[in-house]
């Protein structure tokens, strides 16, 4: 449906299903558009596992796969995967370098990587050169400026979160992205911005509860609203989700990367609002507290609206 609607890409989340399997299914069902992870949790998988999945998907699809990686918030990483990852920004830099070293090993049939966090002696376990015209592009997710600088150093693009604001993206993230690129003498990467499209403010606010975490507090601190995140987190922890959603709706929803729309004009206006701050836009339906059938229904409706623009 997305390909027929004229979309450039389909992006796969890593929230319940295995993102690389979903990417394979999307690539198999299409012939033209890019398919990427936005984003796959890096530290839950070794660099070799990630590189192998990305390489195979790129090879099978004629180079249409984009590898989007993210660190995931520390407490969620531990709660969901049972692992911890110290020094996430420095570790992510090393992780991306390790993934690219694996790409080189696959291309030549041999190679290794010795980094600060990852040491891989034999990524190409089955020897033999394998051709791929170009490595899969790597996009890197970030909400805070330190990780955004890492994206500037090592990624083809920043995968910007929907829990952002126009001024935060303009005044904090874009300068950090530029600073990281300047540090290593490379061009500043582009920005892929994910926007959540919800049919109502209630559903949009409920989705934003999932992103009201200490690691993202800085976004609203930028607007003097850090206390809102604190109150939302406290209400959520005590099971008062209606109160948490109300706080988001009343205090900050209109600042965030959200489009509340069930018609093409509202989506068009939302796209025009955020277009000057990004190089690519991704439109996503909510996933928090919504079952698979409703997600699919909302996705189909969204694609129909996009096709009518």
Secondary structure, DSSP 8 states (H G I E B T S, - for coil): -TTTTT-SEEEE--SSS-HHHHHHHHHHT-SSSEEEES-EESTTS-HHHHHHHHHHHHHHTTS-EEEEEE---HHHHHHHHS---SSHHHHHHHHHHHHHHHHHHHHHT---EE-SS-EES-S-SS------SS--EEEEEESSHHHHHHHHHH-SEEEE-SS-BHHHIIIIIHHHHHHHHHHHT----EEEEEEEEESSHHHHHHHHHTT-SGGGHHHHHTTT-HHHHHHHHHHHHTT-HHHHHHHHHHHTGGGBSEEE-SSHHHHHHHHHHHHTT-SEEEEE---TT--HHHHHHHHHHHHHHHHT-
